[in-house]
Amino acid sequence: MSDQLDAVDFAVAAYREDGAWTVAELVHDHLDDVATLADGLRRLPGDAGALGMVAMDEDFFLLVRVAGPSTRVLLSDITAADEWDLAASAVEFLRLPMPEDDDDQVPAGDLALLGDLGVDALDLGDLLDDPDLYPDEVLSDVARRLGFGELFDDAVGLTSA
């Protein structure tokens, strides 16, 4: 797993407290698997829980949202589970079969996990369907739609457009 942690493009948590968003970097200790990431997110305050956003090697991203005992997961590309431990843990968490070699690159998990925050499943699906967008671009767009785009871009080192 340690070799794979070198491929983390970024890992941040976002949460809203009293209407104001906070974006903080996640330590790599929380990136072993979905359960560990969810435990780390649960330690953060937040009116609607906390959202973990992890991008790996410009290949895929993982969204994990926790609120109380609930954990919701969205993996941008199920085929990433063949190569990446974190993606494999998401597939396992979602109780899905591991992808086959000829499977399409499709998202897995809960496209509606941000619906109550303003990004519905259709909008998120449209972003995921755009083959020209890298994971950081999709997550930056999501962050902007949720209301913390500038904080996100600053945290992950993207320049604001």
Secondary structure, DSSP 8 states (H G I E B T S, - for coil): -HHHHTTEEEEEEEEEETTEEEEEE--GGGGSSHHHHHHHHHTS--TT-EEEEEEETTTEEEEEEEETTEEEEEES-GGGGGT-HHHHHHHHHTT-----TT-----EE-TTTTGGGT--HHHHHHHHH-TT--HHHHHHHHHHHHT-HHHHHHHHT----
